[in-house]
Amino acid sequence: MLRVAVVGSGPSGVYTAQSLVQLDPEVHVDVIDRLPCPYGLVRYGVAPDHEKIKSLQSNLRSVLEQDRVRFLGDVEIGAGGVAVERLRELYDAVVYCVGAATDRRLGIPGEDLRGSWSATQFVSWYSAHPDAVDHGFVRGARSAVVIGVGNVAVDVTRILARGAEELSPTDMPQAALSALAASRVTEIHMVGRRGPSQARFTTKELRELGGLPGADVLVRPEELDLDPAYGDPSGLPAVRRRNTEVLRAWAERPAGGAGRRIHARFFLRPVAFLADSTGTRVAAVRFERTRPERDGGVIGTGRYEEIEAQLVLRSVGYRGVPLEGLPFDTRSGTVPHRAGRVLREGVAAQGEYVAGWIKRGPTGVIGTNRSCAKETVTSLLEDASMIVRTSPRDDPITGLRDDGIAPVEWAGWRAIERAEAALGASLGRGGVVKLPDWPSLMAAAEHGDSAP
């Protein structure tokens, strides 16, 4: 019997577990996460008003409830937790699906001024990630700049522009809902350094901005005209061609009288964040106008524009971080591998594998993780004859407990779900409301032993 640990319970981790039990009738999988809650970015990265995408949790749940799959939450791997070497002692093989846990930086002056945050920090706050810090994101802000034109940038723009009545039925934590309800942000600028034909948002996400009841979307025709693809969009991929059609329609319609305005801006590259009179808080962002080059890149024109902002959210991509005990390529932000096999000094390490963003970088959509996981699992099972131990092995959870670790198992997670449903009912919000911090999550998980 092959015992495999999958580190990370987001889509890549769960799809890895699914492939393992589908392709090997005897394998047993422990899906390990440092949080007491499963689902990774599906729980803590998908916007709370995207119920259809969040419903993917039911598919992930069906995998984690299988007989040969077990969820072990609140287990840290690496520094301060279970060492990589110890994990290899407990399991026949380990697949690391730890994602890309940090944001890329812009590397420009003023980036660390108060009021300048990564989009991930903002998303974690309104998604109730237990590590999130309430930085008072919208407090005192009238104008916001979102740097980036991908789906995450569209998400945070949309959340800033939504009204409290629209967000109340979601699972957003109460403190974030109250703060957004009191927000005085009326101007939201979503800015890309390249043209609209190269923006990475999907058409569905983009169109949602135009359907917000309390916001107008403004697009400058002259910025669309800078993009050569707008003259002949026929050569664009279908999704980007549809994006150009949506943006063109918005540019041609007159502005309404909504209380909030979303400005979709293009060909502007941030060069500095400007401080207020105290020198501590952001007051504006300086951009350089860019123009397209034939190779698809852009070049600065030497013309500048400043956009007022008391809140700046940087959404320019994710990056993997090293896990103590594993090799790491600092250039790509990934673990070196060959078809999912971890490479140590160029040689495949026995029993160590990767899948998901830590394997391939932060690319693709949720479904991309299926094929990525299958490739890794295929490699693992091809290696099984070399890594399966002939002698019986104790249940790894016994070893974890001997090391003083008490994982949150599935019953504990179900208790958290019940507590969040009860919280939503007590607040009169008509659904689940997430518990926002470690103490409340762990207190709820302790009731798991009494779960039906």
C-alpha positions as CSV (number, residue, x, y, z in Angstrom):
1,M,0.0,0.0,0.0
2,L,1.4,3.4,-1.0
3,R,1.0,6.2,1.4
4,V,1.3,9.7,-0.2
5,A,1.3,13.1,1.4
6,V,-0.1,16.0,-0.7
7,V,1.0,19.3,0.8
8,G,-1.7,21.9,-0.1
9,S,-5.4,21.5,-0.4
10,G,-6.2,23.9,-3.2
11,P,-7.2,22.7,-6.6
12,S,-3.8,21.4,-7.6
13,G,-3.5,19.4,-4.3
14,V,-7.0,18.0,-4.5
15,Y,-6.7,17.1,-8.2
16,T,-3.4,15.4,-7.4
17,A,-5.2,13.3,-4.7
18,Q,-8.0,12.6,-7.1
19,S,-5.6,11.3,-9.8
20,L,-3.8,9.2,-7.3
21,V,-6.9,7.3,-6.1
22,Q,-8.3,7.0,-9.6
23,L,-5.1,5.5,-11.1
24,D,-4.0,3.3,-8.2
25,P,-6.6,1.2,-6.3
26,E,-4.5,0.8,-3.2
27,V,-2.9,4.3,-2.7
28,H,-3.9,6.2,0.5
29,V,-3.5,10.0,0.4
30,D,-3.3,12.6,3.2
31,V,-4.0,16.1,2.0
32,I,-2.1,18.4,4.3
33,D,-2.6,22.1,4.8
34,R,-1.2,24.7,7.2
35,L,-4.7,26.1,7.5
36,P,-7.6,24.3,9.3
37,C,-9.7,24.9,6.2
38,P,-9.4,23.2,2.8
39,Y,-9.7,24.5,-0.8
40,G,-6.9,27.0,-0.9
41,L,-7.5,29.9,-3.3
42,V,-11.0,28.7,-4.0
43,R,-11.9,29.6,-0.5
44,Y,-9.5,32.5,0.0
45,G,-8.9,33.9,-3.5
46,V,-12.2,33.7,-5.4
47,A,-14.2,36.9,-4.8
48,P,-17.1,36.4,-2.4
49,D,-19.7,37.6,-5.1
50,H,-18.6,34.8,-7.5
51,E,-20.8,32.1,-6.2
52,K,-20.6,30.0,-9.3
53,I,-16.8,29.7,-9.1
54,K,-17.0,29.2,-5.4
55,S,-19.4,26.3,-6.0
56,L,-16.3,24.4,-7.2
57,Q,-15.8,23.6,-3.5
58,S,-18.5,20.9,-3.8
59,N,-16.3,19.1,-6.4
60,L,-13.2,19.4,-4.3
61,R,-15.2,18.2,-1.3
62,S,-16.2,15.0,-3.1
63,V,-12.6,14.1,-3.5
64,L,-11.6,14.9,0.1
65,E,-14.5,12.8,1.4
66,Q,-13.4,9.6,-0.4
67,D,-12.4,6.7,1.7
68,R,-8.7,6.7,0.7
69,V,-8.3,10.4,1.1
70,R,-7.9,12.2,4.4
71,F,-7.7,16.0,5.2
72,L,-5.2,17.1,7.8
73,G,-5.3,20.8,8.5
74,D,-3.3,23.1,10.8
75,V,-0.1,21.3,9.9
76,E,2.8,23.5,8.9
77,I,5.5,22.0,6.7
78,G,9.0,23.5,6.6
79,A,10.3,26.2,8.9
80,G,8.6,26.0,12.3
81,G,6.7,22.9,11.5
82,V,7.2,19.4,10.1
83,A,10.5,19.2,8.4
84,V,10.6,18.0,4.8
85,E,12.9,15.2,5.9
86,R,10.5,14.1,8.6
87,L,7.6,14.1,6.1
88,R,9.6,11.7,3.9
89,E,10.0,9.4,6.9
90,L,6.3,9.3,7.5
91,Y,5.2,8.8,3.8
92,D,6.3,6.8,0.8
93,A,6.1,9.9,-1.4
94,V,5.3,13.6,-1.0
95,V,3.7,15.9,-3.6
96,Y,4.1,19.6,-2.9
97,C,1.2,21.7,-4.2
98,V,2.0,24.9,-2.2
99,G,1.1,27.4,-4.9
100,A,2.7,30.9,-5.3
101,A,2.3,32.5,-1.9
102,T,3.5,36.0,-2.5
103,D,3.2,38.9,-4.9
104,R,5.5,40.3,-7.4
105,R,6.7,43.8,-6.6
106,L,6.9,46.9,-8.9
107,G,10.3,48.0,-7.6
108,I,9.5,51.7,-7.9
109,P,9.9,54.6,-5.4
110,G,7.2,55.0,-2.8
111,E,5.9,51.4,-3.1
112,D,5.9,50.9,0.6
113,L,4.0,54.0,1.6
114,R,1.0,53.5,3.7
115,G,-2.1,53.0,1.5
116,S,-0.1,51.0,-1.0
117,W,-0.9,47.3,-0.7
118,S,-0.7,44.2,-2.8
119,A,-4.0,43.0,-4.2
120,T,-3.4,39.7,-2.3
121,Q,-3.5,41.5,1.0
122,F,-6.8,43.2,0.1
123,V,-8.3,39.9,-1.2
124,S,-7.1,38.0,1.9
125,W,-8.8,40.6,4.1
126,Y,-12.2,40.5,2.4
127,S,-12.0,36.7,2.1
128,A,-11.3,36.2,5.8
129,H,-7.9,34.6,5.5
130,P,-6.8,33.9,9.1
131,D,-3.4,35.5,8.4
132,A,-4.9,38.7,7.0
133,V,-4.4,42.0,8.7
134,D,-7.0,44.8,8.6
135,H,-4.9,47.7,7.4
136,G,-7.9,50.0,7.2
137,F,-7.7,49.7,3.4
138,V,-10.6,52.0,2.4
139,R,-10.6,54.2,5.5
140,G,-10.2,57.8,4.5
141,A,-9.8,57.0,0.8
142,R,-11.7,58.8,-2.0
143,S,-9.8,57.6,-5.0
144,A,-8.3,54.2,-5.6
145,V,-5.8,53.0,-8.2
146,V,-5.6,49.3,-9.1
147,I,-2.4,48.5,-11.0
148,G,-2.9,45.5,-13.3
149,V,-5.5,44.3,-15.8
150,G,-6.0,40.7,-15.0
151,N,-8.9,38.9,-13.3
152,V,-7.7,39.7,-9.8
153,A,-7.5,43.4,-10.7
154,V,-11.0,43.2,-12.0
155,D,-12.2,41.4,-8.9
156,V,-10.8,44.0,-6.5
157,T,-12.1,46.8,-8.7
158,R,-15.6,45.3,-8.6
159,I,-15.5,44.8,-4.8
160,L,-14.6,48.4,-4.3
161,A,-17.4,49.5,-6.6
162,R,-20.2,47.2,-5.2
163,G,-22.7,48.4,-2.6
164,A,-23.3,46.9,0.8
165,E,-26.6,45.4,-0.2
166,E,-25.0,43.4,-3.0
167,L,-22.2,42.1,-0.7
168,S,-24.3,41.3,2.3
169,P,-25.6,37.9,1.0
170,T,-22.0,36.7,0.4
171,D,-19.7,34.9,2.8
172,M,-17.6,38.1,3.3
173,P,-16.6,38.6,7.0
174,Q,-18.6,41.1,8.8
175,A,-15.8,43.5,9.6
176,A,-14.9,43.8,5.9
177,L,-18.5,44.2,4.9
178,S,-18.9,47.0,7.4
179,A,-15.8,48.8,6.2
180,L,-16.8,48.5,2.6
181,A,-20.3,49.7,3.4
182,A,-18.8,52.9,5.0
183,S,-16.3,53.4,2.1
184,R,-16.2,56.8,0.5
185,V,-14.2,55.6,-2.6
186,T,-16.0,57.0,-5.6
187,E,-13.2,57.0,-8.2
188,I,-11.5,53.7,-9.1
189,H,-8.8,53.6,-11.8
190,M,-7.8,50.2,-13.2
191,V,-4.5,50.8,-15.0
192,G,-2.4,48.6,-17.4
193,R,1.0,49.4,-18.8
194,R,0.1,47.7,-22.1
195,G,-2.9,47.8,-24.4
196,P,-6.3,46.4,-24.0
197,S,-5.7,43.7,-26.5
198,Q,-3.0,42.3,-24.2
199,A,-5.0,42.5,-21.0
200,R,-5.4,39.2,-19.2
201,F,-8.9,39.5,-17.8
202,T,-11.6,37.2,-19.2
203,T,-14.6,38.7,-21.0
204,K,-17.0,37.4,-18.4
205,E,-15.1,39.2,-15.6
206,L,-14.8,42.4,-17.7
207,R,-18.5,42.5,-18.5
208,E,-19.4,42.3,-14.8
209,L,-18.0,45.7,-14.3
210,G,-20.5,47.1,-16.7
211,G,-23.4,45.5,-14.9
212,L,-22.8,47.1,-11.5
213,P,-25.9,49.1,-10.5
214,G,-24.0,51.8,-8.7
215,A,-21.1,52.4,-11.0
216,D,-20.3,53.8,-14.5
217,V,-17.4,52.4,-16.5
218,L,-15.4,55.0,-18.4
219,V,-13.0,54.1,-21.3
220,R,-10.9,56.6,-23.3
221,P,-11.2,56.1,-27.0
222,E,-7.8,57.6,-27.6
223,E,-6.2,54.9,-25.5
224,L,-8.0,52.2,-27.4
225,D,-6.8,53.7,-30.6
226,L,-3.2,53.4,-29.5
227,D,-3.5,49.6,-29.7
228,P,-2.7,48.4,-33.2
229,A,-4.9,45.4,-32.7
230,Y,-8.0,47.6,-32.4
231,G,-7.7,48.5,-36.1
232,D,-7.9,44.8,-37.0
233,P,-8.8,42.6,-34.1
234,S,-9.4,39.5,-36.3
235,G,-5.9,38.1,-35.5
236,L,-6.5,38.2,-31.7
237,P,-7.5,35.1,-29.7
238,A,-11.3,34.9,-29.2
239,V,-11.3,36.1,-25.6
240,R,-9.2,39.2,-26.4
241,R,-11.3,40.0,-29.4
242,R,-14.4,39.9,-27.3
243,N,-12.7,42.1,-24.7
244,T,-12.0,44.7,-27.4
245,E,-15.6,44.7,-28.4
246,V,-16.8,45.3,-24.8
247,L,-14.3,48.1,-24.2
248,R,-15.2,49.8,-27.5
249,A,-18.9,49.7,-26.6
250,W,-18.1,51.4,-23.3
251,A,-16.0,54.0,-24.9
252,E,-18.8,55.0,-27.2
253,R,-21.5,55.3,-24.6
254,P,-22.1,58.5,-22.5
255,A,-21.4,58.4,-18.8
256,G,-24.3,58.1,-16.5
257,G,-24.9,59.5,-13.1
258,A,-23.8,56.6,-10.9
259,G,-22.2,57.3,-7.5
260,R,-19.0,55.5,-8.4
261,R,-16.9,55.7,-11.5
262,I,-14.6,53.0,-12.8
263,H,-11.8,54.2,-15.2
264,A,-10.3,51.5,-17.4
265,R,-6.9,53.0,-18.4
266,F,-4.2,51.6,-20.7
267,F,-0.7,52.3,-21.9
268,L,0.3,53.8,-18.5
269,R,3.4,52.5,-16.6
270,P,3.7,53.3,-12.9
271,V,7.0,55.0,-12.2
272,A,6.5,56.3,-8.6
273,F,4.1,56.6,-5.7
274,L,3.8,60.1,-4.4
275,A,3.5,60.8,-0.7
276,D,1.1,63.2,1.0
277,S,2.2,66.1,3.1
278,T,3.2,63.8,6.0
279,G,5.5,61.9,3.8
280,T,4.1,58.6,5.0
281,R,0.9,57.9,3.0
282,V,0.3,57.6,-0.7
283,A,-1.5,60.5,-2.3
284,A,-1.0,59.8,-6.0
285,V,0.6,57.6,-8.6
286,R,2.8,58.9,-11.3
287,F,2.6,57.1,-14.6
288,E,4.5,57.3,-17.8
289,R,2.6,57.1,-21.1
290,T,3.8,54.1,-23.1
291,R,3.4,53.1,-26.7
292,P,3.4,49.7,-28.3
293,E,6.4,48.1,-30.0
294,R,6.3,45.5,-32.8
295,D,7.4,42.7,-30.5
296,G,4.4,43.1,-28.3
297,G,6.2,45.1,-25.6
298,V,5.9,48.8,-24.8
299,I,8.3,51.7,-24.5
300,G,8.1,54.9,-22.5
301,T,7.3,58.1,-24.3
302,G,8.7,60.6,-21.7
303,R,5.2,62.0,-21.0
304,Y,3.7,61.6,-17.5
305,E,0.4,61.7,-15.8
306,E,-0.5,61.7,-12.1
307,I,-3.6,60.0,-10.7
308,E,-4.8,60.9,-7.2
309,A,-5.1,57.9,-4.9
310,Q,-5.3,57.3,-1.2
311,L,-5.5,53.6,-1.9
312,V,-3.3,51.7,-4.3
313,L,-3.7,47.9,-5.0
314,R,-0.9,46.3,-6.9
315,S,-2.0,43.3,-9.0
316,V,0.9,42.4,-11.2
317,G,1.3,38.7,-10.6
318,Y,2.1,36.0,-8.0
319,R,5.4,34.4,-7.1
320,G,6.4,31.2,-5.4
321,V,8.4,31.2,-2.2
322,P,11.0,28.8,-1.0
323,L,10.0,25.9,1.3
324,E,12.7,25.0,3.7
325,G,14.2,21.7,2.7
326,L,13.3,21.9,-1.0
327,P,15.4,23.2,-3.8
328,F,14.2,26.4,-5.3
329,D,14.8,28.4,-8.5
330,T,14.8,32.0,-7.5
331,R,14.6,33.2,-11.1
332,S,11.3,31.4,-11.9
333,G,10.0,31.2,-8.3
334,T,9.4,27.4,-8.8
335,V,10.9,24.1,-7.6
336,P,13.1,22.6,-10.2
337,H,11.5,19.4,-11.6
338,R,11.3,17.0,-14.5
339,A,7.7,16.0,-15.3
340,G,6.8,16.7,-11.7
341,R,9.8,14.9,-10.1
342,V,11.8,17.2,-7.8
343,L,15.3,17.7,-9.0
344,R,18.1,18.0,-6.5
345,E,21.3,19.2,-8.2
346,G,19.8,18.0,-11.5
347,V,18.9,14.5,-10.3
348,A,15.4,13.3,-9.6
349,A,14.9,13.0,-5.8
350,Q,13.3,9.8,-4.7
351,G,9.7,10.2,-3.5
352,E,9.5,14.0,-3.9
353,Y,7.2,15.7,-6.5
354,V,5.5,19.0,-7.2
355,A,2.3,20.1,-8.9
356,G,0.5,23.4,-9.5
357,W,1.9,26.8,-9.4
358,I,5.1,25.9,-7.5
359,K,5.8,23.5,-10.4
360,R,4.9,25.6,-13.4
361,G,4.6,29.1,-12.2
362,P,1.4,31.2,-11.7
363,T,-0.1,30.4,-15.1
364,G,-3.4,28.9,-16.4
365,V,-6.8,28.7,-14.9
366,I,-8.2,26.4,-12.2
367,G,-8.8,23.6,-14.7
368,T,-5.2,23.7,-15.8
369,N,-4.3,22.1,-12.5
370,R,-6.0,18.8,-13.6
371,S,-3.5,18.0,-16.4
372,C,-0.6,19.4,-14.4
373,A,-1.6,17.0,-11.5
374,K,-2.0,14.1,-13.8
375,E,1.5,14.5,-15.3
376,T,3.0,14.5,-11.8
377,V,0.9,11.5,-10.6
378,T,1.9,9.6,-13.7
379,S,5.6,10.1,-12.8
380,L,5.0,9.2,-9.2
381,L,3.2,5.9,-10.1
382,E,5.9,5.0,-12.6
383,D,8.4,5.3,-9.8
384,A,6.3,3.4,-7.3
385,S,8.2,0.1,-7.6
386,M,11.3,2.0,-6.4
387,I,9.6,3.9,-3.5
388,V,7.1,1.4,-2.1
389,R,8.3,-0.1,1.1
390,T,7.9,-3.9,1.6
391,S,7.4,-3.7,5.4
392,P,4.2,-2.5,7.0
393,R,4.2,1.2,8.0
394,D,2.4,2.9,10.8
395,D,-0.3,5.4,10.1
396,P,1.5,8.7,9.5
397,I,-0.9,10.6,11.7
398,T,0.5,8.6,14.7
399,G,3.9,9.9,13.9
400,L,2.6,13.5,13.7
401,R,0.9,13.1,17.0
402,D,4.0,11.7,18.5
403,D,5.7,14.9,17.3
404,G,3.2,17.0,19.2
405,I,1.0,17.9,16.2
406,A,-2.8,17.6,16.4
407,P,-4.2,18.0,12.9
408,V,-7.6,19.3,12.3
409,E,-9.3,16.4,10.5
410,W,-12.5,16.4,8.4
411,A,-14.8,16.5,11.4
412,G,-13.1,19.6,12.6
413,W,-13.6,21.3,9.2
414,R,-17.2,20.3,9.2
415,A,-17.6,21.9,12.6
416,I,-16.1,25.1,11.2
417,E,-18.7,25.0,8.4
418,R,-21.5,24.7,10.9
419,A,-20.2,27.6,13.0
420,E,-20.0,29.8,9.8
421,A,-23.6,28.9,8.9
422,A,-24.7,29.8,12.4
423,L,-22.8,33.1,12.3
424,G,-24.5,34.0,9.0
425,A,-27.9,33.2,10.5
426,S,-27.2,35.3,13.7
427,L,-26.2,38.3,11.6
428,G,-29.3,38.0,9.4
429,R,-27.3,37.8,6.2
430,G,-29.1,34.9,4.7
431,G,-26.1,32.5,4.3
432,V,-22.7,31.5,5.5
433,V,-20.4,34.2,6.9
434,K,-16.7,33.3,7.3
435,L,-14.9,33.1,10.6
436,P,-12.1,35.7,10.2
437,D,-9.3,34.6,12.5
438,W,-7.3,31.7,13.9
439,P,-8.9,31.7,17.4
440,S,-12.4,31.5,16.1
441,L,-11.5,28.9,13.5
442,M,-9.7,26.7,16.0
443,A,-12.4,27.1,18.7
444,A,-15.0,25.9,16.1
445,A,-12.8,23.0,15.0
446,E,-12.6,21.7,18.6
447,H,-16.3,20.8,18.3
448,G,-15.5,18.4,15.5
449,D,-15.5,15.3,17.7
450,S,-19.2,15.8,18.2
451,A,-20.0,16.2,14.5
452,P,-22.6,13.8,13.1
